[in-house]
Amino acid sequence: MNLGFIGCANDQLDIIKSDFALQIQALKDFYPIIKSALDAGYPMQNIKLGGGTALAMYYFQHRLSFDLDLFVPDGQHLDYFRPKMWIDDVANFEGRYADLAHHVGVSILVGACPIKIDILAHSMGVDSLLDKSKTLSI
C-alpha cells in the first residue's frame, strides 16, 4: 500500500511523517478493513479524514493527536466497517470497540500505543466542509 499526501509541501510532509508516525501505521494496519469495504463496493471518495488529527496534521501542527476520525456520509454506510465484515482481522486491535448508530470505533495497537480509530456518519455529508486542496491518498 502506498500512503501519500497530495497537496503538502515537503517540509510539511516531513512533519507529518515524524509527528504522526503512529497514526499513519494505525491507518495502514486498519487498511484491510477499508479494503474489504472497497472490495464490497464502497466508494473510496466517501471516506474522509477529519477531526483534530486532520487539523493538527495539515493546518496547524499545533498539537499531537492520537486518534483518527474517518467520516462517511450516512449511518447506513457504517455496515461496511462493522466487525461482521472483518472479524478475522482483529489481531492488532487493543480491545476497544464501539458500535453505535452513527459511530464505529476500534483501538489498534501500534507497538505498545493504542491508537483510536473512529468511523463517524456525518449527516451534513462529507463534502460540505471539505478542503479539497489536501488529499490523503492510500
Residue pairs with C-beta under 8 A, 6 or more apart in sequence:
1 28
1 31
1 138
2 137
2 138
3 24
3 27
3 28
3 136
3 137
3 138
4 137
5 13
5 16
5 134
5 135
5 136
5 137
6 134
6 135
6 136
6 137
7 133
7 134
7 135
8 16
8 58
8 134
12 58
12 61
15 61
16 24
16 57
16 58
17 24
19 61
19 64
20 53
20 56
20 57
20 64
20 65
22 66
22 110
22 111
22 113
22 115
23 53
23 65
23 66
23 67
23 68
23 115
25 110
25 115
26 68
26 108
26 110
26 115
26 117
27 68
27 117
27 138
29 92
29 108
29 110
30 68
30 106
30 108
30 117
31 138
32 86
32 89
33 81
33 85
33 86
33 89
34 47
34 81
34 138
36 80
36 85
36 86
36 89
37 47
37 80
37 81
37 85
38 44
40 80
40 85
42 77
42 80
46 72
46 73
46 77
46 126
47 70
47 71
47 72
47 126
48 70
48 71
48 72
48 126
48 130
49 68
49 69
49 70
49 71
49 136
50 69
50 70
50 71
50 122
51 65
51 67
51 68
51 69
51 118
52 63
52 65
52 67
52 69
53 65
53 67
53 68
53 69
54 69
55 62
55 65
56 62
56 63
56 64
56 65
57 65
58 131
58 134
66 113
66 115
66 116
67 115
67 116
67 117
67 118
68 115
68 116
68 117
68 118
69 118
69 120
70 117
70 118
70 119
70 120
71 119
71 120
71 121
71 122
71 126
72 78
72 81
72 119
72 120
72 121
72 122
72 126
73 121
73 122
73 125
73 126
74 121
75 101
75 102
75 121
77 121
78 102
78 103
78 104
78 119
78 121
79 85
81 104
81 119
82 99
82 104
83 90
83 97
83 99
92 108
92 109
93 106
93 107
93 108
93 109
94 106
94 107
94 108
94 109
94 114
95 107
96 105
96 106
96 107
96 114
96 116
97 105
97 106
98 104
98 105
98 106
98 118
101 121
102 120
102 121
102 123
103 118
103 119
103 120
103 121
104 118
104 119
105 116
105 117
105 118
105 119
106 116
106 117
107 114
107 115
107 116
107 117
108 114
108 115
108 117
109 115
122 128
